[in-house]
Amino acid sequence: MESDKQSLVSTRVMEIVVGLFLFAVGLVLIVDAHRLGYGWGDSGPMSGYFPFYIGLFLCISSVVSVVGGVRASGNDSFVERGQARLILAVLLPTVVYVLAIAFLGIYVSSALFIGIFMKWQGKFAWPKCVAVGVLVSVALFLMFEIWFTVPLPKGPLEALFGY
């Protein structure tokens, strides 16, 4: 379809946007390093020493990227409409999954995410989707909660079983 080939955003614009975003991240690092102390103390570098320089290098490289994006000529496509649909088909369910973890816990959310995703994107039969979703979640539960004793976010189902 011809509309699927329509460019949504150019590479030049994305270089500028990502450069500005990374510059902001670098500034956060610099400000927080200043709060921690970024100098050299009696016993060596202070807590913010390395984060300060990482933030500084990030800001410098971001400025170079933004300047390069501004000076670039051409209008090559970064993502087309059809490609964006494929990206959103994975991104939006993943966002819902992450939000569901807060309410259902990681194990139930993972079972639902895997099963529904298998059915929707993979067109597998429901019994296989349910089996894989449940088995993977049970395996993760055993691995993290029992063997490694690493507590992960739990929901009402785990509370029902005493976890």
ABEGO torsion letter per residue (X at the ends): XAAAABBABBAAAAAAAAAAAAAAAAAAAAAAAAAAEABBBAAEBBAAAAAAAAAAAAAAAAAAAAAAAAABBEBBBABBAAAAAAAAAAAAAAAAAAAAAAAAEAAAAAAAAAAAAAAAAAGBBAAAAAAAAAAAAAAAAAAAAAAAGBBBBBBAAAAAAGX
